[in-house]
Amino acid sequence: MADILIVYGTGEGQTAKVADRIASTLATLGHAAEPVDVKQRPASLDLAAYDAVLVGASIHMGKHQKGVKAFVRDHRDTLETLPSGFFQVSLSAAIDDEEHHQEAMGYIDDLIEATGWHPDRIAVFGGAIRYSEYGFITRSLMKSIAKQATGDVDTSRDYEYTDWDEVDDFTGEFAAYVEEQLGLREQASERETAQSL
């Protein structure tokens, strides 16, 4: 069993929902997973106490949460020593065409360039439009964006674009990768012990 930390930034709650789903799926696969909002993480949080780390962020106005970038920059050295992954939640990932896929991946390229972190596994998931939670200005802006992107402009309801099967598949793949890396680490440790005897 691996101890996996999931640190995420969220705007309207969809990334938190994805992080919770990942934690739940990891638990069914026999791992301990702890989702932590980057804004609410304890000062004593020690990444080295975990076997692996997943970082998640959403895109708002073309950018990830500042707190997520700061977290990655502050902990980059430790992240590079552990099995790690990054998942991104955005409206552009909900649109199935090459232009929007490249846009979604471009945000990840920007994060990697800004932080110097190279996650082992990466995923992009469709987000959500929560008209019911927006103020007038944000609702108008999101309606304008949605008109061009998805066509979902009925502001009397919310829209969710996350493909939960994709989330589960990514989680399973990440868990398998972590298990493989932990197995390799254990084998190396056993070899070192045998050589020192």
N, C-alpha and C positions, 0 to 999 in steps of 0.2 A: 504494500500500500504506500502511495506517495502522498506527501503533504503539499498541496498546491495552493498558492496564493493567487487570487484574482483581484487586481487593482483596476478600478475603472473610473472614468469621468462620465457624467451623464447630464444632459440638458433638461429634457422633459420626462426622463425615466425609462426610455426604451433600452438604453445601454445597460442600465441596472437590471432590467427584466432579462436581457440576454445573459448577463453575468450570473444571475440567479439560476437560469436554465442550465448554463454550463456547469455550475456547482452541483446542481441536482443530478445531472447526467454523470458527472465524475463520481459522485457518491454511489450511483448504481453500478459503476464500473469498479468499485472497491477502493476508491481514493478519498482522502479527506480534502475538501476544498473550501476555502474561506473567501467569499466575496467582500471586498472592502472599497467603499467610496473614497476616492483619493482626497476629497475634502474632509473626510471624517477619520482618516487613518490616525492611529495613535503615534505619538512621537517616538515611542519605543519599538515601532515595527521593525523587525530584523529580517531582511530577505534571506540572509544566510541560514535562517532556521527552517527554511522550506526547501523541498526537493525540486520545485519548479515554480515559475511565475508566468501568469498570463496578464497582459495589460490590455484594457479596452478603452476606447474613446469614441465619441460621436463627432460628427462634423456639423458645425454651425457657422454659417457665413464663410464657408471655405476653410475653416480652421478647427483644429482639435482644441480641447480644453487646455488652458495654460497650465493648470495643475498637473495634468498628465505629462505634458512635456517636461515640466520641472521635476516631477517624480522620476521620469526616465533618465534625465540628465544627472540628477543627484545619485542615482543607483546604477548607472550604466555599467560600471566595472563588475558589480555583483551579478547583474542581469546577464552579462557576457559569460559568466562562469557556470550559470545554471541553464537547464533546458528552459527556453522561454518562447512565448508566442504573443502575437498582437492581433486583436480583432477590432474592426472599425464598423461603426453603424452609421449609415448615411442614406439620404434619399437617392443619391446618384447610383448607389449599389442596387437599388430596387428596379432600375430601368435596364432591361436586357438588351443593350446594344453596345458596340465596341467603344463608341465615344464616351459614354457614361462609365463604362468599366475602366477606361484609361483615366478618366477624371478621378474616380475613386482610388485607383492605385497611385495616382499622382500625389494625393494627400499623404499616403503612406511614405512615398519617396521623400516628401518634404520633411516628415517626422524623422526619418532615418538620417537625413542630411543635417537636420537641426540638432539631433541628440547624439549621433555617432553610434546608436544602438542598432544591432542587426539581429532581430528576432529569428528564431529557428523556424517558426511556423506563423503564417499570416492568413487572415480571412477577412472578407468584407461581407457585411450583411445589410439588407435593406432595413431602413428605419421605420419611422411612423410620423404621421401628421396628426397632431392632437389639437384640432381647432378649438375644442371645448376648454382647453387650458390657456389659450392665448388671449392677450389683450387685443384691443382693436388694431393697433399698428402692426403687431406681429401677425395677427390673423390675416390682415390685408396683404402683408409681404409674403406669407406662406401660400396664400391663395394664388398670388401672382406666379410664384415659383412652381406651384403644383400645376397651374394651367399649362405651362410649357413642358413640365416633366411627366406628370402622370395623368393629368386631366381631372383629378379628383378635387373639385372646387366647391362641393356642397359643404358649407361651413357648419351645418347643423349636426354633423357627425365626424368621428375620427376615423383615420385609416392606418392600418398596420401592414407593413410590407415585409416584415421579417419572415424568412423561410426557415421554420423551426427544424425541418429535416436537415437543412444545410448546417445549422448550428450544432445539431446532434452529431452529424458526420464529422465536422471539424473537431468537436470535443473528443470523439472516439479516436481520431487520427492523432490528436495531441497527446492523449493518454497513452496510446501505443508508443509514440516517440519517447515520452518520459520513461515508460517502463523499459524500453530498449536502452536508453542512456543510463538509467540506474543500474541495470544489469551489467553494462560495460564497466561502470564505475566499481561495482562490487567485484567483478572479475579482476580488474586492475589492482584493487586493494588486496585481494587474496594472493595475487602473484607477488606483490610487494612483501606481504607477510611471509610467504614461502621463501622468498629470496633472503630475507633477514634472518631466517632460522639456521 
